Amino acid sequence: MKKDNSERLSELDCKVQDVTSLIFALCEERIRVTRGKPSPQLLALVASSLAVKEAIRVFLAIAHLSE
């Protein structure tokens, strides 16, 4: 049976929660083990994780609006 868009979006919402949780857990662990001033790579990792979260949030908002 084919899934309708609403089911797909609901499934995607759950997967997004999992992925963003993993991304932030990775960043938190790297921050925790870093001593002293964070490296440019760590700062870029944290910034990119926030960008990913925001991009996904916008995508989902638009997808839900166009249902």
PDB file of N, H, CA, C and O in Angstrom:
ATOM      1  N   MET A   1       0.841  -1.179   0.000  1.00  0.00           N
ATOM      2  CA  MET A   1       0.000   0.000   0.000  1.00  0.00           C
ATOM      3  C   MET A   1       0.891   1.249   0.000  1.00  0.00           C
ATOM      4  O   MET A   1       1.876   1.322   0.736  1.00  0.00           O
ATOM      5  N   LYS A   2       0.537   2.206  -0.818  1.00  0.00           N
ATOM      6  H   LYS A   2      -0.263   2.147  -1.416  1.00  0.00           H
ATOM      7  CA  LYS A   2       1.280   3.447  -0.905  1.00  0.00           C
ATOM      8  C   LYS A   2       0.970   4.337   0.294  1.00  0.00           C
ATOM      9  O   LYS A   2      -0.159   4.399   0.781  1.00  0.00           O
ATOM     10  N   LYS A   3       2.000   5.011   0.741  1.00  0.00           N
ATOM     11  H   LYS A   3       2.917   4.961   0.346  1.00  0.00           H
ATOM     12  CA  LYS A   3       1.806   5.971   1.826  1.00  0.00           C
ATOM     13  C   LYS A   3       1.384   7.305   1.226  1.00  0.00           C
ATOM     14  O   LYS A   3       1.879   7.703   0.172  1.00  0.00           O
ATOM     15  N   ASP A   4       0.471   7.990   1.898  1.00  0.00           N
ATOM     16  H   ASP A   4       0.069   7.667   2.754  1.00  0.00           H
ATOM     17  CA  ASP A   4       0.126   9.325   1.423  1.00  0.00           C
ATOM     18  C   ASP A   4       1.121  10.334   1.994  1.00  0.00           C
ATOM     19  O   ASP A   4       1.934   9.995   2.854  1.00  0.00           O
ATOM     20  N   ASN A   5       1.052  11.550   1.521  1.00  0.00           N
ATOM     21  H   ASN A   5       0.391  11.825   0.822  1.00  0.00           H
ATOM     22  CA  ASN A   5       2.011  12.576   1.928  1.00  0.00           C
ATOM     23  C   ASN A   5       2.001  12.812   3.432  1.00  0.00           C
ATOM     24  O   ASN A   5       3.054  13.020   4.035  1.00  0.00           O
ATOM     25  N   SER A   6       0.841  12.782   4.030  1.00  0.00           N
ATOM     26  H   SER A   6      -0.014  12.613   3.540  1.00  0.00           H
ATOM     27  CA  SER A   6       0.739  13.014   5.471  1.00  0.00           C
ATOM     28  C   SER A   6       1.501  11.955   6.254  1.00  0.00           C
ATOM     29  O   SER A   6       2.200  12.270   7.217  1.00  0.00           O
ATOM     30  N   GLU A   7       1.366  10.700   5.840  1.00  0.00           N
ATOM     31  H   GLU A   7       0.798  10.443   5.058  1.00  0.00           H
ATOM     32  CA  GLU A   7       2.101   9.615   6.498  1.00  0.00           C
ATOM     33  C   GLU A   7       3.604   9.775   6.301  1.00  0.00           C
ATOM     34  O   GLU A   7       4.389   9.558   7.225  1.00  0.00           O
ATOM     35  N   ARG A   8       3.993  10.153   5.095  1.00  0.00           N
ATOM     36  H   ARG A   8       3.356  10.329   4.345  1.00  0.00           H
ATOM     37  CA  ARG A   8       5.418  10.349   4.813  1.00  0.00           C
ATOM     38  C   ARG A   8       6.003  11.477   5.655  1.00  0.00           C
ATOM     39  O   ARG A   8       7.103  11.360   6.195  1.00  0.00           O
ATOM     40  N   LEU A   9       5.251  12.571   5.760  1.00  0.00           N
ATOM     41  H   LEU A   9       4.357  12.666   5.322  1.00  0.00           H
ATOM     42  CA  LEU A   9       5.728  13.692   6.564  1.00  0.00           C
ATOM     43  C   LEU A   9       5.819  13.318   8.038  1.00  0.00           C
ATOM     44  O   LEU A   9       6.752  13.724   8.731  1.00  0.00           O
ATOM     45  N   SER A  10       4.872  12.561   8.504  1.00  0.00           N
ATOM     46  H   SER A  10       4.114  12.231   7.941  1.00  0.00           H
ATOM     47  CA  SER A  10       4.898  12.116   9.896  1.00  0.00           C
ATOM     48  C   SER A  10       6.119  11.234  10.143  1.00  0.00           C
ATOM     49  O   SER A  10       6.808  11.386  11.152  1.00  0.00           O
ATOM     50  N   GLU A  11       6.378  10.326   9.230  1.00  0.00           N
ATOM     51  H   GLU A  11       5.818  10.203   8.411  1.00  0.00           H
ATOM     52  CA  GLU A  11       7.553   9.453   9.333  1.00  0.00           C
ATOM     53  C   GLU A  11       8.840  10.279   9.271  1.00  0.00           C
ATOM     54  O   GLU A  11       9.786  10.031  10.019  1.00  0.00           O
ATOM     55  N   LEU A  12       8.859  11.256   8.377  1.00  0.00           N
ATOM     56  H   LEU A  12       8.091  11.458   7.770  1.00  0.00           H
ATOM     57  CA  LEU A  12      10.028  12.120   8.243  1.00  0.00           C
ATOM     58  C   LEU A  12      10.247  12.935   9.515  1.00  0.00           C
ATOM     59  O   LEU A  12      11.386  13.109   9.948  1.00  0.00           O
ATOM     60  N   ASP A  13       9.182  13.430  10.110  1.00  0.00           N
ATOM     61  H   ASP A  13       8.257  13.289   9.758  1.00  0.00           H
ATOM     62  CA  ASP A  13       9.296  14.179  11.366  1.00  0.00           C
ATOM     63  C   ASP A  13      10.010  13.343  12.429  1.00  0.00           C
ATOM     64  O   ASP A  13      10.889  13.845  13.129  1.00  0.00           O
ATOM     65  N   CYS A  14       9.639  12.095  12.546  1.00  0.00           N
ATOM     66  H   CYS A  14       8.925  11.687  11.978  1.00  0.00           H
ATOM     67  CA  CYS A  14      10.271  11.206  13.532  1.00  0.00           C
ATOM     68  C   CYS A  14      11.746  10.980  13.220  1.00  0.00           C
ATOM     69  O   CYS A  14      12.588  11.021  14.117  1.00  0.00           O
ATOM     70  N   LYS A  15      12.054  10.745  11.963  1.00  0.00           N
ATOM     71  H   LYS A  15      11.370  10.712  11.234  1.00  0.00           H
ATOM     72  CA  LYS A  15      13.444  10.510  11.570  1.00  0.00           C
ATOM     73  C   LYS A  15      14.300  11.758  11.761  1.00  0.00           C
ATOM     74  O   LYS A  15      15.467  11.667  12.143  1.00  0.00           O
ATOM     75  N   VAL A  16      13.720  12.908  11.498  1.00  0.00           N
ATOM     76  H   VAL A  16      12.772  12.982  11.188  1.00  0.00           H
ATOM     77  CA  VAL A  16      14.427  14.169  11.683  1.00  0.00           C
ATOM     78  C   VAL A  16      14.789  14.345  13.155  1.00  0.00           C
ATOM     79  O   VAL A  16      15.895  14.780  13.478  1.00  0.00           O
ATOM     80  N   GLN A  17      13.871  14.014  14.033  1.00  0.00           N
ATOM     81  H   GLN A  17      12.973  13.662  13.771  1.00  0.00           H
ATOM     82  CA  GLN A  17      14.163  14.100  15.465  1.00  0.00           C
ATOM     83  C   GLN A  17      15.368  13.230  15.816  1.00  0.00           C
ATOM     84  O   GLN A  17      16.255  13.651  16.558  1.00  0.00           O
ATOM     85  N   ASP A  18      15.387  12.024  15.281  1.00  0.00           N
ATOM     86  H   ASP A  18      14.666  11.682  14.678  1.00  0.00           H
ATOM     87  CA  ASP A  18      16.506  11.112  15.543  1.00  0.00           C
ATOM     88  C   ASP A  18      17.823  11.678  15.015  1.00  0.00           C
ATOM     89  O   ASP A  18      18.835  11.671  15.717  1.00  0.00           O
ATOM     90  N   VAL A  19      17.803  12.162  13.787  1.00  0.00           N
ATOM     91  H   VAL A  19      16.981  12.167  13.218  1.00  0.00           H
ATOM     92  CA  VAL A  19      19.023  12.675  13.164  1.00  0.00           C
ATOM     93  C   VAL A  19      19.522  13.915  13.898  1.00  0.00           C
ATOM     94  O   VAL A  19      20.714  14.014  14.192  1.00  0.00           O
ATOM     95  N   THR A  20      18.642  14.854  14.197  1.00  0.00           N
ATOM     96  H   THR A  20      17.674  14.774  13.958  1.00  0.00           H
ATOM     97  CA  THR A  20      19.101  16.062  14.887  1.00  0.00           C
ATOM     98  C   THR A  20      19.605  15.735  16.295  1.00  0.00           C
ATOM     99  O   THR A  20      20.553  16.360  16.771  1.00  0.00           O
ATOM    100  N   SER A  21      18.990  14.779  16.952  1.00  0.00           N
ATOM    101  H   SER A  21      18.220  14.272  16.566  1.00  0.00           H
ATOM    102  CA  SER A  21      19.480  14.362  18.270  1.00  0.00           C
ATOM    103  C   SER A  21      20.894  13.800  18.168  1.00  0.00           C
ATOM    104  O   SER A  21      21.749  14.103  19.000  1.00  0.00           O
ATOM    105  N   LEU A  22      21.137  12.982  17.148  1.00  0.00           N
ATOM    106  H   LEU A  22      20.443  12.736  16.472  1.00  0.00           H
ATOM    107  CA  LEU A  22      22.477  12.420  16.943  1.00  0.00           C
ATOM    108  C   LEU A  22      23.502  13.506  16.611  1.00  0.00           C
ATOM    109  O   LEU A  22      24.627  13.481  17.111  1.00  0.00           O
ATOM    110  N   ILE A  23      23.113  14.439  15.780  1.00  0.00           N
ATOM    111  H   ILE A  23      22.200  14.459  15.373  1.00  0.00           H
ATOM    112  CA  ILE A  23      24.011  15.533  15.402  1.00  0.00           C
ATOM    113  C   ILE A  23      24.405  16.343  16.633  1.00  0.00           C
ATOM    114  O   ILE A  23      25.583  16.633  16.844  1.00  0.00           O
ATOM    115  N   PHE A  24      23.412  16.704  17.443  1.00  0.00           N
ATOM    116  H   PHE A  24      22.456  16.468  17.272  1.00  0.00           H
ATOM    117  CA  PHE A  24      23.710  17.517  18.620  1.00  0.00           C
ATOM    118  C   PHE A  24      24.472  16.721  19.676  1.00  0.00           C
ATOM    119  O   PHE A  24      25.306  17.283  20.385  1.00  0.00           O
ATOM    120  N   ALA A  25      24.202  15.447  19.787  1.00  0.00           N
ATOM    121  H   ALA A  25      23.524  14.991  19.210  1.00  0.00           H
ATOM    122  CA  ALA A  25      24.954  14.611  20.727  1.00  0.00           C
ATOM    123  C   ALA A  25      26.432  14.561  20.326  1.00  0.00           C
ATOM    124  O   ALA A  25      27.316  14.625  21.180  1.00  0.00           O
ATOM    125  N   LEU A  26      26.689  14.449  19.033  1.00  0.00           N
ATOM    126  H   LEU A  26      25.971  14.397  18.339  1.00  0.00           H
ATOM    127  CA  LEU A  26      28.063  14.455  18.543  1.00  0.00           C
ATOM    128  C   LEU A  26      28.750  15.773  18.879  1.00  0.00           C
ATOM    129  O   LEU A  26      29.883  15.785  19.361  1.00  0.00           O
ATOM    130  N   CYS A  27      28.066  16.872  18.626  1.00  0.00           N
ATOM    131  H   CYS A  27      27.146  16.862  18.235  1.00  0.00           H
ATOM    132  CA  CYS A  27      28.640  18.185  18.922  1.00  0.00           C
ATOM    133  C   CYS A  27      28.889  18.344  20.424  1.00  0.00           C
ATOM    134  O   CYS A  27      29.949  18.815  20.835  1.00  0.00           O
ATOM    135  N   GLU A  28      27.922  17.956  21.226  1.00  0.00           N
ATOM    136  H   GLU A  28      27.061  17.573  20.892  1.00  0.00           H
ATOM    137  CA  GLU A  28      28.075  18.079  22.681  1.00  0.00           C
ATOM    138  C   GLU A  28      29.268  17.264  23.182  1.00  0.00           C
ATOM    139  O   GLU A  28      30.019  17.720  24.045  1.00  0.00           O
ATOM    140  N   GLU A  29      29.436  16.072  22.643  1.00  0.00           N
ATOM    141  H   GLU A  29      28.826  15.702  21.942  1.00  0.00           H
ATOM    142  CA  GLU A  29      30.561  15.235  23.053  1.00  0.00           C
ATOM    143  C   GLU A  29      31.885  15.882  22.657  1.00  0.00           C
ATOM    144  O   GLU A  29      32.833  15.896  23.443  1.00  0.00           O
ATOM    145  N   ARG A  30      31.946  16.410  21.451  1.00  0.00           N
ATOM    146  H   ARG A  30      31.176  16.398  20.813  1.00  0.00           H
ATOM    147  CA  ARG A  30      33.189  17.056  21.002  1.00  0.00           C
ATOM    148  C   ARG A  30      33.492  18.290  21.854  1.00  0.00           C
ATOM    149  O   ARG A  30      34.648  18.548  22.188  1.00  0.00           O
ATOM    150  N   ILE A  31      32.450  19.049  22.206  1.00  0.00           N
ATOM    151  H   ILE A  31      31.511  18.839  21.935  1.00  0.00           H
ATOM    152  CA  ILE A  31      32.645  20.223  23.057  1.00  0.00           C
ATOM    153  C   ILE A  31      33.126  19.792  24.441  1.00  0.00           C
ATOM    154  O   ILE A  31      34.016  20.413  25.021  1.00  0.00           O
ATOM    155  N   ARG A  32      32.528  18.726  24.958  1.00  0.00           N
ATOM    156  H   ARG A  32      31.805  18.221  24.487  1.00  0.00           H
ATOM    157  CA  ARG A  32      32.870  18.244  26.293  1.00  0.00           C
ATOM    158  C   ARG A  32      34.346  17.842  26.399  1.00  0.00           C
ATOM    159  O   ARG A  32      35.006  18.135  27.396  1.00  0.00           O
ATOM    160  N   VAL A  33      34.846  17.178  25.378  1.00  0.00           N
ATOM    161  H   VAL A  33      34.309  16.939  24.569  1.00  0.00           H
ATOM    162  CA  VAL A  33      36.227  16.680  25.442  1.00  0.00           C
ATOM    163  C   VAL A  33      37.261  17.737  25.030  1.00  0.00           C
ATOM    164  O   VAL A  33      38.461  17.550  25.233  1.00  0.00           O
ATOM    165  N   THR A  34      36.790  18.837  24.456  1.00  0.00           N
ATOM    166  H   THR A  34      35.815  18.989  24.291  1.00  0.00           H
ATOM    167  CA  THR A  34      37.700  19.900  24.042  1.00  0.00           C
ATOM    168  C   THR A  34      38.075  20.732  25.260  1.00  0.00           C
ATOM    169  O   THR A  34      37.219  21.195  26.013  1.00  0.00           O
ATOM    170  N   ARG A  35      39.350  20.902  25.426  1.00  0.00           N
ATOM    171  H   ARG A  35      40.046  20.525  24.814  1.00  0.00           H
ATOM    172  CA  ARG A  35      39.841  21.725  26.533  1.00  0.00           C
ATOM    173  C   ARG A  35      40.419  23.004  25.944  1.00  0.00           C
ATOM    174  O   ARG A  35      41.131  22.985  24.941  1.00  0.00           O
ATOM    175  N   GLY A  36      40.098  24.093  26.583  1.00  0.00           N
ATOM    176  H   GLY A  36      39.520  24.108  27.399  1.00  0.00           H
ATOM    177  CA  GLY A  36      40.620  25.363  26.100  1.00  0.00           C
ATOM    178  C   GLY A  36      39.754  25.937  24.996  1.00  0.00           C
ATOM    179  O   GLY A  36      38.561  25.654  24.890  1.00  0.00           O
ATOM    180  N   LYS A  37      40.389  26.742  24.192  1.00  0.00           N
ATOM    181  H   LYS A  37      41.359  26.972  24.278  1.00  0.00           H
ATOM    182  CA  LYS A  37      39.687  27.420  23.106  1.00  0.00           C
ATOM    183  C   LYS A  37      39.277  26.413  22.035  1.00  0.00           C
ATOM    184  O   LYS A  37      40.094  25.602  21.598  1.00  0.00           O
ATOM    185  N   PRO A  38      37.987  26.462  21.604  1.00  0.00           N
ATOM    186  CA  PRO A  38      37.558  25.520  20.559  1.00  0.00           C
ATOM    187  C   PRO A  38      38.270  25.786  19.229  1.00  0.00           C
ATOM    188  O   PRO A  38      38.563  26.928  18.875  1.00  0.00           O
ATOM    189  N   SER A  39      38.533  24.712  18.519  1.00  0.00           N
ATOM    190  H   SER A  39      38.295  23.784  18.807  1.00  0.00           H
ATOM    191  CA  SER A  39      39.207  24.834  17.226  1.00  0.00           C
ATOM    192  C   SER A  39      38.243  25.390  16.182  1.00  0.00           C
ATOM    193  O   SER A  39      37.027  25.348  16.370  1.00  0.00           O
ATOM    194  N   PRO A  40      38.784  25.907  15.091  1.00  0.00           N
ATOM    195  CA  PRO A  40      37.918  26.358  14.000  1.00  0.00           C
ATOM    196  C   PRO A  40      37.031  25.225  13.466  1.00  0.00           C
ATOM    197  O   PRO A  40      35.890  25.457  13.068  1.00  0.00           O
ATOM    198  N   GLN A  41      37.566  24.003  13.462  1.00  0.00           N
ATOM    199  H   GLN A  41      38.493  23.815  13.785  1.00  0.00           H
ATOM    200  CA  GLN A  41      36.775  22.859  12.991  1.00  0.00           C
ATOM    201  C   GLN A  41      35.582  22.598  13.909  1.00  0.00           C
ATOM    202  O   GLN A  41      34.482  22.312  13.435  1.00  0.00           O
ATOM    203  N   LEU A  42      35.799  22.697  15.223  1.00  0.00           N
ATOM    204  H   LEU A  42      36.693  22.930  15.608  1.00  0.00           H
ATOM    205  CA  LEU A  42      34.699  22.489  16.162  1.00  0.00           C
ATOM    206  C   LEU A  42      33.652  23.579  16.011  1.00  0.00           C
ATOM    207  O   LEU A  42      32.453  23.298  16.016  1.00  0.00           O
ATOM    208  N   LEU A  43      34.094  24.811  15.879  1.00  0.00           N
ATOM    209  H   LEU A  43      35.068  25.039  15.875  1.00  0.00           H
ATOM    210  CA  LEU A  43      33.146  25.911  15.681  1.00  0.00           C
ATOM    211  C   LEU A  43      32.341  25.722  14.397  1.00  0.00           C
ATOM    212  O   LEU A  43      31.140  25.988  14.365  1.00  0.00           O
ATOM    213  N   ALA A  44      33.009  25.260  13.339  1.00  0.00           N
ATOM    214  H   ALA A  44      33.985  25.043  13.364  1.00  0.00           H
ATOM    215  CA  ALA A  44      32.317  24.993  12.078  1.00  0.00           C
ATOM    216  C   ALA A  44      31.335  23.838  12.223  1.00  0.00           C
ATOM    217  O   ALA A  44      30.245  23.872  11.651  1.00  0.00           O
ATOM    218  N   LEU A  45      31.715  22.815  12.987  1.00  0.00           N
ATOM    219  H   LEU A  45      32.599  22.788  13.452  1.00  0.00           H
ATOM    220  CA  LEU A  45      30.823  21.677  13.222  1.00  0.00           C
ATOM    221  C   LEU A  45      29.555  22.126  13.938  1.00  0.00           C
ATOM    222  O   LEU A  45      28.448  21.752  13.550  1.00  0.00           O
ATOM    223  N   VAL A  46      29.721  22.919  14.970  1.00  0.00           N
ATOM    224  H   VAL A  46      30.620  23.223  15.285  1.00  0.00           H
ATOM    225  CA  VAL A  46      28.567  23.409  15.726  1.00  0.00           C
ATOM    226  C   VAL A  46      27.697  24.309  14.852  1.00  0.00           C
ATOM    227  O   VAL A  46      26.474  24.174  14.844  1.00  0.00           O
ATOM    228  N   ALA A  47      28.318  25.216  14.125  1.00  0.00           N
ATOM    229  H   ALA A  47      29.312  25.326  14.132  1.00  0.00           H
ATOM    230  CA  ALA A  47      27.562  26.113  13.250  1.00  0.00           C
ATOM    231  C   ALA A  47      26.806  25.337  12.173  1.00  0.00           C
ATOM    232  O   ALA A  47      25.652  25.642  11.871  1.00  0.00           O
ATOM    233  N   SER A  48      27.459  24.345  11.605  1.00  0.00           N
ATOM    234  H   SER A  48      28.397  24.097  11.851  1.00  0.00           H
ATOM    235  CA  SER A  48      26.791  23.573  10.548  1.00  0.00           C
ATOM    236  C   SER A  48      25.653  22.727  11.115  1.00  0.00           C
ATOM    237  O   SER A  48      24.653  22.505  10.433  1.00  0.00           O
ATOM    238  N   SER A  49      25.791  22.255  12.346  1.00  0.00           N
ATOM    239  H   SER A  49      26.604  22.435  12.900  1.00  0.00           H
ATOM    240  CA  SER A  49      24.693  21.486  12.947  1.00  0.00           C
ATOM    241  C   SER A  49      23.474  22.371  13.146  1.00  0.00           C
ATOM    242  O   SER A  49      22.345  21.928  12.938  1.00  0.00           O
ATOM    243  N   LEU A  50      23.692  23.614  13.546  1.00  0.00           N
ATOM    244  H   LEU A  50      24.610  23.974  13.715  1.00  0.00           H
ATOM    245  CA  LEU A  50      22.570  24.546  13.695  1.00  0.00           C
ATOM    246  C   LEU A  50      21.953  24.886  12.337  1.00  0.00           C
ATOM    247  O   LEU A  50      20.736  25.034  12.222  1.00  0.00           O
ATOM    248  N   ALA A  51      22.791  25.009  11.319  1.00  0.00           N
ATOM    249  H   ALA A  51      23.780  24.888  11.412  1.00  0.00           H
ATOM    250  CA  ALA A  51      22.287  25.284   9.970  1.00  0.00           C
ATOM    251  C   ALA A  51      21.459  24.119   9.448  1.00  0.00           C
ATOM    252  O   ALA A  51      20.418  24.323   8.823  1.00  0.00           O
ATOM    253  N   VAL A  52      21.916  22.904   9.702  1.00  0.00           N
ATOM    254  H   VAL A  52      22.761  22.738  10.210  1.00  0.00           H
ATOM    255  CA  VAL A  52      21.167  21.711   9.281  1.00  0.00           C
ATOM    256  C   VAL A  52      19.796  21.682   9.969  1.00  0.00           C
ATOM    257  O   VAL A  52      18.772  21.434   9.332  1.00  0.00           O
ATOM    258  N   LYS A  53      19.800  21.937  11.263  1.00  0.00           N
ATOM    259  H   LYS A  53      20.631  22.139  11.781  1.00  0.00           H
ATOM    260  CA  LYS A  53      18.540  21.939  12.012  1.00  0.00           C
ATOM    261  C   LYS A  53      17.564  22.968  11.434  1.00  0.00           C
ATOM    262  O   LYS A  53      16.387  22.673  11.231  1.00  0.00           O
ATOM    263  N   GLU A  54      18.060  24.158  11.178  1.00  0.00           N
ATOM    264  H   GLU A  54      19.017  24.397  11.344  1.00  0.00           H
ATOM    265  CA  GLU A  54      17.198  25.215  10.647  1.00  0.00           C
ATOM    266  C   GLU A  54      16.716  24.889   9.240  1.00  0.00           C
ATOM    267  O   GLU A  54      15.550  25.124   8.922  1.00  0.00           O
ATOM    268  N   ALA A  55      17.580  24.357   8.398  1.00  0.00           N
ATOM    269  H   ALA A  55      18.527  24.165   8.655  1.00  0.00           H
ATOM    270  CA  ALA A  55      17.186  23.996   7.038  1.00  0.00           C
ATOM    271  C   ALA A  55      16.097  22.921   7.055  1.00  0.00           C
ATOM    272  O   ALA A  55      15.141  22.988   6.282  1.00  0.00           O
ATOM    273  N   ILE A  56      16.243  21.949   7.924  1.00  0.00           N
ATOM    274  H   ILE A  56      17.019  21.894   8.552  1.00  0.00           H
ATOM    275  CA  ILE A  56      15.236  20.886   8.025  1.00  0.00           C
ATOM    276  C   ILE A  56      13.919  21.454   8.547  1.00  0.00           C
ATOM    277  O   ILE A  56      12.843  21.094   8.070  1.00  0.00           O
ATOM    278  N   ARG A  57      14.019  22.350   9.538  1.00  0.00           N
ATOM    279  H   ARG A  57      14.893  22.642   9.925  1.00  0.00           H
ATOM    280  CA  ARG A  57      12.808  22.962  10.093  1.00  0.00           C
ATOM    281  C   ARG A  57      12.035  23.712   9.009  1.00  0.00           C
ATOM    282  O   ARG A  57      10.815  23.587   8.910  1.00  0.00           O
ATOM    283  N   VAL A  58      12.752  24.489   8.199  1.00  0.00           N
ATOM    284  H   VAL A  58      13.744  24.590   8.280  1.00  0.00           H
ATOM    285  CA  VAL A  58      12.120  25.243   7.118  1.00  0.00           C
ATOM    286  C   VAL A  58      11.521  24.291   6.081  1.00  0.00           C
ATOM    287  O   VAL A  58      10.393  24.495   5.632  1.00  0.00           O
ATOM    288  N   PHE A  59      12.267  23.259   5.701  1.00  0.00           N
ATOM    289  H   PHE A  59      13.184  23.094   6.065  1.00  0.00           H
ATOM    290  CA  PHE A  59      11.767  22.286   4.737  1.00  0.00           C
ATOM    291  C   PHE A  59      10.458  21.673   5.225  1.00  0.00           C
ATOM    292  O   PHE A  59       9.479  21.611   4.482  1.00  0.00           O
ATOM    293  N   LEU A  60      10.447  21.224   6.469  1.00  0.00           N
ATOM    294  H   LEU A  60      11.242  21.275   7.073  1.00  0.00           H
ATOM    295  CA  LEU A  60       9.240  20.588   7.011  1.00  0.00           C
ATOM    296  C   LEU A  60       8.081  21.562   7.099  1.00  0.00           C
ATOM    297  O   LEU A  60       6.941  21.193   6.819  1.00  0.00           O
ATOM    298  N   ALA A  61       8.353  22.790   7.478  1.00  0.00           N
ATOM    299  H   ALA A  61       9.279  23.090   7.705  1.00  0.00           H
ATOM    300  CA  ALA A  61       7.285  23.789   7.562  1.00  0.00           C
ATOM    301  C   ALA A  61       6.649  24.013   6.194  1.00  0.00           C
ATOM    302  O   ALA A  61       5.426  24.085   6.070  1.00  0.00           O
ATOM    303  N   ILE A  62       7.485  24.122   5.179  1.00  0.00           N
ATOM    304  H   ILE A  62       8.478  24.065   5.280  1.00  0.00           H
ATOM    305  CA  ILE A  62       6.968  24.307   3.814  1.00  0.00           C
ATOM    306  C   ILE A  62       6.230  23.071   3.347  1.00  0.00           C
ATOM    307  O   ILE A  62       5.174  23.173   2.722  1.00  0.00           O
ATOM    308  N   ALA A  63       6.780  21.899   3.645  1.00  0.00           N
ATOM    309  H   ALA A  63       7.638  21.817   4.152  1.00  0.00           H
ATOM    310  CA  ALA A  63       6.125  20.655   3.239  1.00  0.00           C
ATOM    311  C   ALA A  63       4.755  20.502   3.901  1.00  0.00           C
ATOM    312  O   ALA A  63       3.802  20.054   3.265  1.00  0.00           O
ATOM    313  N   HIS A  64       4.661  20.873   5.170  1.00  0.00           N
ATOM    314  H   HIS A  64       5.436  21.237   5.687  1.00  0.00           H
ATOM    315  CA  HIS A  64       3.377  20.773   5.863  1.00  0.00           C
ATOM    316  C   HIS A  64       2.382  21.796   5.323  1.00  0.00           C
ATOM    317  O   HIS A  64       1.186  21.513   5.256  1.00  0.00           O
ATOM    318  N   LEU A  65       2.855  22.977   4.937  1.00  0.00           N
ATOM    319  H   LEU A  65       3.827  23.207   4.991  1.00  0.00           H
ATOM    320  CA  LEU A  65       1.973  23.991   4.381  1.00  0.00           C
ATOM    321  C   LEU A  65       1.396  23.559   3.046  1.00  0.00           C
ATOM    322  O   LEU A  65       0.252  23.885   2.729  1.00  0.00           O
ATOM    323  N   SER A  66       2.165  22.838   2.270  1.00  0.00           N
ATOM    324  H   SER A  66       3.094  22.573   2.528  1.00  0.00           H
ATOM    325  CA  SER A  66       1.726  22.467   0.933  1.00  0.00           C
ATOM    326  C   SER A  66       0.972  21.154   0.883  1.00  0.00           C
ATOM    327  O   SER A  66       0.706  20.629  -0.198  1.00  0.00           O
ATOM    328  N   GLU A  67       0.622  20.613   2.053  1.00  0.00           N
ATOM    329  H   GLU A  67       0.839  21.039   2.932  1.00  0.00           H
ATOM    330  CA  GLU A  67      -0.152  19.353   2.080  1.00  0.00           C
ATOM    331  C   GLU A  67      -1.527  19.548   1.494  1.00  0.00           C
ATOM    332  O   GLU A  67      -2.313  18.603   1.434  1.00  0.00           O
TER     333      GLU A  67
END
